[in-house]
């Protein structure tokens, strides 16, 4: 999301920049996008190293699509183009990543052309949630017994908005 914002800023500043500076900025942005693509590729590799990676076929497929869109964004940015095409490619990658975080292994969820077409695995977590968690044979998961005291009334936000807001506030807390 930060890269998309930087791309928007570069597009807004394009007229005020020297041509060589704009080209350099496009290259810098494409390199950043390529690093993100590389990280996505590593996540796919790590999922494939899990004991039963076939259980994460939907996640791997989604991340492969993300990687493809990111390659497209790299090529657009390096051309250099920080306009609508670049923003659209970056936005598509973000949306696919957010969708991969909300895959429901029990079915349901999802969106796009197949609403309710979530995964069919036997885990409670998406593959992305499991990355970096490590293997802890003695781990015991339990539901929290804390209830929400405020904000229970009013309109409920869709899951994808809640997930995006959670990510936003998590990043804000990390940066402070």
C-alpha atoms as a printed R data frame, in Angstrom:
    type eleno elety resid chain resno       x       y       z
1   ATOM     1    CA   UNK     A     1   0.000   0.000   0.000
2   ATOM     2    CA   UNK     A     2   2.909   2.296   0.727
3   ATOM     3    CA   UNK     A     3   4.348   1.644  -2.731
4   ATOM     4    CA   UNK     A     4   1.042   2.588  -4.327
5   ATOM     5    CA   UNK     A     5   1.068   5.868  -2.379
6   ATOM     6    CA   UNK     A     6   4.651   6.549  -3.476
7   ATOM     7    CA   UNK     A     7   3.598   5.862  -7.070
8   ATOM     8    CA   UNK     A     8   0.728   8.346  -6.751
9   ATOM     9    CA   UNK     A     9   3.092  10.962  -5.330
10  ATOM    10    CA   UNK     A    10   5.534  10.378  -8.207
11  ATOM    11    CA   UNK     A    11   2.699  10.802 -10.721
12  ATOM    12    CA   UNK     A    12   1.586  14.050  -9.072
13  ATOM    13    CA   UNK     A    13   5.157  15.374  -9.049
14  ATOM    14    CA   UNK     A    14   5.887  14.229 -12.613
15  ATOM    15    CA   UNK     A    15   5.339  17.659 -14.207
16  ATOM    16    CA   UNK     A    16   7.651  19.362 -11.717
17  ATOM    17    CA   UNK     A    17  10.441  16.793 -12.055
18  ATOM    18    CA   UNK     A    18  13.290  16.685 -14.522
19  ATOM    19    CA   UNK     A    19  12.908  13.796 -16.996
20  ATOM    20    CA   UNK     A    20  16.005  11.995 -15.625
21  ATOM    21    CA   UNK     A    21  14.715  12.326 -12.054
22  ATOM    22    CA   UNK     A    22  11.348  10.901 -13.096
23  ATOM    23    CA   UNK     A    23  13.053   7.977 -14.839
24  ATOM    24    CA   UNK     A    24  15.146   7.350 -11.712
25  ATOM    25    CA   UNK     A    25  12.031   7.432  -9.548
26  ATOM    26    CA   UNK     A    26  10.281   4.963 -11.854
27  ATOM    27    CA   UNK     A    27  13.273   2.622 -11.616
28  ATOM    28    CA   UNK     A    28  13.354   2.964  -7.808
29  ATOM    29    CA   UNK     A    29   9.646   2.188  -7.567
30  ATOM    30    CA   UNK     A    30  10.002  -0.804  -9.913
31  ATOM    31    CA   UNK     A    31  12.868  -2.145  -7.777
32  ATOM    32    CA   UNK     A    32  10.722  -1.832  -4.660
33  ATOM    33    CA   UNK     A    33   7.881  -3.650  -6.433
34  ATOM    34    CA   UNK     A    34  10.300  -6.356  -7.550
35  ATOM    35    CA   UNK     A    35  11.480  -6.844  -3.948
36  ATOM    36    CA   UNK     A    36   7.852  -7.323  -2.899
37  ATOM    37    CA   UNK     A    37   7.379  -9.793  -5.756
38  ATOM    38    CA   UNK     A    38  10.476 -11.670  -4.585
39  ATOM    39    CA   UNK     A    39   9.088 -11.832  -1.030
40  ATOM    40    CA   UNK     A    40   5.829 -13.242  -2.414
41  ATOM    41    CA   UNK     A    41   7.814 -15.876  -4.313
42  ATOM    42    CA   UNK     A    42   9.593 -16.835  -1.078
43  ATOM    43    CA   UNK     A    43   6.236 -17.210   0.687
44  ATOM    44    CA   UNK     A    44   5.104 -19.585  -2.062
45  ATOM    45    CA   UNK     A    45   8.332 -21.564  -1.642
46  ATOM    46    CA   UNK     A    46   7.840 -21.759   2.134
47  ATOM    47    CA   UNK     A    47   4.255 -22.950   1.735
48  ATOM    48    CA   UNK     A    48   5.502 -25.639  -0.646
49  ATOM    49    CA   UNK     A    49   7.960 -26.747   2.060
50  ATOM    50    CA   UNK     A    50   5.112 -27.368   4.547
51  ATOM    51    CA   UNK     A    51   4.264 -31.014   5.351
52  ATOM    52    CA   UNK     A    52   1.102 -31.074   3.182
53  ATOM    53    CA   UNK     A    53   1.325 -28.114   0.779
54  ATOM    54    CA   UNK     A    54  -1.499 -29.447  -1.411
55  ATOM    55    CA   UNK     A    55  -3.843 -28.340   1.388
56  ATOM    56    CA   UNK     A    56  -2.901 -24.761   0.508
57  ATOM    57    CA   UNK     A    57  -3.591 -24.969  -3.227
58  ATOM    58    CA   UNK     A    58  -5.973 -21.979  -3.190
59  ATOM    59    CA   UNK     A    59  -3.454 -19.823  -1.318
60  ATOM    60    CA   UNK     A    60  -0.625 -20.840  -3.648
61  ATOM    61    CA   UNK     A    61  -2.811 -20.094  -6.662
62  ATOM    62    CA   UNK     A    62  -3.747 -16.690  -5.240
63  ATOM    63    CA   UNK     A    63  -0.121 -15.815  -4.458
64  ATOM    64    CA   UNK     A    64   0.950 -16.931  -7.940
65  ATOM    65    CA   UNK     A    65  -1.606 -14.481  -9.369
66  ATOM    66    CA   UNK     A    66  -0.225 -11.778  -7.044
67  ATOM    67    CA   UNK     A    67   3.289 -12.487  -8.290
68  ATOM    68    CA   UNK     A    68   2.159 -12.214 -11.914
69  ATOM    69    CA   UNK     A    69   0.437  -8.874 -11.293
70  ATOM    70    CA   UNK     A    70   3.512  -7.613  -9.451
71  ATOM    71    CA   UNK     A    71   5.712  -8.522 -12.451
72  ATOM    72    CA   UNK     A    72   3.358  -6.491 -14.619
73  ATOM    73    CA   UNK     A    73   3.643  -3.551 -12.203
74  ATOM    74    CA   UNK     A    74   7.460  -3.801 -12.287
75  ATOM    75    CA   UNK     A    75   7.422  -3.550 -16.092
76  ATOM    76    CA   UNK     A    76   5.010  -0.608 -16.040
77  ATOM    77    CA   UNK     A    77   6.983   1.318 -13.414
78  ATOM    78    CA   UNK     A    78  10.363   0.821 -15.080
79  ATOM    79    CA   UNK     A    79   9.052   2.136 -18.427
80  ATOM    80    CA   UNK     A    80   8.581   4.708 -16.525
81  ATOM    81    CA   UNK     A    81   4.852   5.036 -15.994
82  ATOM    82    CA   UNK     A    82   3.441   6.029 -12.615
83  ATOM    83    CA   UNK     A    83  -0.043   6.745 -13.941
84  ATOM    84    CA   UNK     A    84  -3.306   4.833 -13.952
85  ATOM    85    CA   UNK     A    85  -1.851   1.569 -15.319
86  ATOM    86    CA   UNK     A    86   0.742   1.350 -12.534
87  ATOM    87    CA   UNK     A    87  -1.777   2.274  -9.833
88  ATOM    88    CA   UNK     A    88  -4.241  -0.287 -11.212
89  ATOM    89    CA   UNK     A    89  -1.642  -3.078 -11.184
90  ATOM    90    CA   UNK     A    90  -0.521  -2.215  -7.654
91  ATOM    91    CA   UNK     A    91  -4.142  -2.035  -6.478
92  ATOM    92    CA   UNK     A    92  -4.882  -5.428  -8.017
93  ATOM    93    CA   UNK     A    93  -1.883  -6.943  -6.201
94  ATOM    94    CA   UNK     A    94  -3.057  -5.407  -2.910
95  ATOM    95    CA   UNK     A    95  -6.597  -6.705  -3.392
96  ATOM    96    CA   UNK     A    96  -5.335 -10.199  -4.193
97  ATOM    97    CA   UNK     A    97  -3.106 -10.164  -1.104
98  ATOM    98    CA   UNK     A    98  -6.000  -9.052   1.069
99  ATOM    99    CA   UNK     A    99  -8.161 -11.782  -0.465
100 ATOM   100    CA   UNK     A   100  -5.481 -14.382   0.314
101 ATOM   101    CA   UNK     A   101  -5.570 -13.320   3.962
102 ATOM   102    CA   UNK     A   102  -9.329 -13.838   4.214
103 ATOM   103    CA   UNK     A   103  -9.659 -17.230   2.540
104 ATOM   104    CA   UNK     A   104 -11.935 -19.292   4.765
105 ATOM   105    CA   UNK     A   105 -10.707 -22.891   4.831
106 ATOM   106    CA   UNK     A   106 -14.215 -24.065   5.810
107 ATOM   107    CA   UNK     A   107 -15.744 -22.619   2.602
108 ATOM   108    CA   UNK     A   108 -17.755 -19.450   2.151
109 ATOM   109    CA   UNK     A   109 -16.171 -16.032   2.013
110 ATOM   110    CA   UNK     A   110 -14.349 -14.960  -1.084
111 ATOM   111    CA   UNK     A   111 -15.725 -12.634  -3.661
112 ATOM   112    CA   UNK     A   112 -15.346 -11.666  -7.256
113 ATOM   113    CA   UNK     A   113 -16.756 -14.065  -9.826
114 ATOM   114    CA   UNK     A   114 -17.328 -16.892  -7.349
115 ATOM   115    CA   UNK     A   115 -18.796 -15.484  -4.122
116 ATOM   116    CA   UNK     A   116 -18.641 -17.954  -1.290
117 ATOM   117    CA   UNK     A   117 -15.890 -19.882  -3.056
118 ATOM   118    CA   UNK     A   118 -13.473 -20.103  -0.139
119 ATOM   119    CA   UNK     A   119 -10.997 -22.903   0.388
120 ATOM   120    CA   UNK     A   120 -11.650 -26.497   1.346
121 ATOM   121    CA   UNK     A   121  -8.674 -27.190   3.613
122 ATOM   122    CA   UNK     A   122  -8.790 -28.459   7.166
123 ATOM   123    CA   UNK     A   123  -7.043 -25.638   8.974
124 ATOM   124    CA   UNK     A   124  -8.388 -22.572  10.719
125 ATOM   125    CA   UNK     A   125  -5.647 -20.284   9.424
126 ATOM   126    CA   UNK     A   126  -4.697 -19.091   5.959
127 ATOM   127    CA   UNK     A   127  -1.275 -20.074   4.690
128 ATOM   128    CA   UNK     A   128  -0.082 -16.493   5.093
129 ATOM   129    CA   UNK     A   129  -1.068 -16.536   8.752
130 ATOM   130    CA   UNK     A   130   1.009 -19.671   9.282
131 ATOM   131    CA   UNK     A   131   4.196 -18.335   7.718
132 ATOM   132    CA   UNK     A   132   6.732 -17.562  10.402
133 ATOM   133    CA   UNK     A   133   4.606 -19.156  13.102
134 ATOM   134    CA   UNK     A   134   7.041 -22.049  13.468
135 ATOM   135    CA   UNK     A   135   6.219 -25.553  14.595
136 ATOM   136    CA   UNK     A   136   5.265 -25.851  18.229
137 ATOM   137    CA   UNK     A   137   4.074 -29.344  19.081
138 ATOM   138    CA   UNK     A   138   2.919 -28.210  22.531
139 ATOM   139    CA   UNK     A   139   0.966 -25.210  21.298
140 ATOM   140    CA   UNK     A   140  -2.560 -24.931  22.652
141 ATOM   141    CA   UNK     A   141  -4.967 -22.534  21.022
142 ATOM   142    CA   UNK     A   142  -7.984 -21.332  22.906
143 ATOM   143    CA   UNK     A   143 -10.600 -18.721  22.313
144 ATOM   144    CA   UNK     A   144 -10.205 -15.513  24.262
145 ATOM   145    CA   UNK     A   145 -12.733 -15.027  27.000
146 ATOM   146    CA   UNK     A   146 -12.596 -11.244  26.773
147 ATOM   147    CA   UNK     A   147 -15.725  -9.648  25.379
148 ATOM   148    CA   UNK     A   148 -15.986  -6.369  23.557
149 ATOM   149    CA   UNK     A   149 -17.239  -3.599  25.824
150 ATOM   150    CA   UNK     A   150 -17.663  -0.804  23.299
151 ATOM   151    CA   UNK     A   151 -18.550  -0.462  19.671
152 ATOM   152    CA   UNK     A   152 -21.028  -3.321  19.621
153 ATOM   153    CA   UNK     A   153 -23.875  -1.259  18.247
154 ATOM   154    CA   UNK     A   154 -24.154   0.295  14.841
155 ATOM   155    CA   UNK     A   155 -23.338  -0.939  11.401
156 ATOM   156    CA   UNK     A   156 -20.960  -3.903  11.075
157 ATOM   157    CA   UNK     A   157 -18.206  -3.554   8.482
158 ATOM   158    CA   UNK     A   158 -17.597  -6.302   5.931
159 ATOM   159    CA   UNK     A   159 -14.700  -8.623   6.772
160 ATOM   160    CA   UNK     A   160 -12.422  -7.243   4.047
161 ATOM   161    CA   UNK     A   161 -12.737  -3.725   5.479
162 ATOM   162    CA   UNK     A   162 -12.091  -4.938   9.027
163 ATOM   163    CA   UNK     A   163  -9.012  -6.839   7.826
164 ATOM   164    CA   UNK     A   164  -7.720  -3.772   6.003
165 ATOM   165    CA   UNK     A   165  -8.311  -1.532   9.021
166 ATOM   166    CA   UNK     A   166  -6.629  -4.056  11.327
167 ATOM   167    CA   UNK     A   167  -3.581  -4.096   9.040
168 ATOM   168    CA   UNK     A   168  -3.575  -0.281   8.891
169 ATOM   169    CA   UNK     A   169  -3.639   0.124  12.681
170 ATOM   170    CA   UNK     A   170  -1.077  -2.644  13.187
171 ATOM   171    CA   UNK     A   171   1.339  -0.834  10.876
172 ATOM   172    CA   UNK     A   172   0.692   2.448  12.670
173 ATOM   173    CA   UNK     A   173   1.536   0.843  16.015
174 ATOM   174    CA   UNK     A   174   4.709  -0.738  14.609
175 ATOM   175    CA   UNK     A   175   5.910   2.586  13.212
176 ATOM   176    CA   UNK     A   176   5.613   4.375  16.557
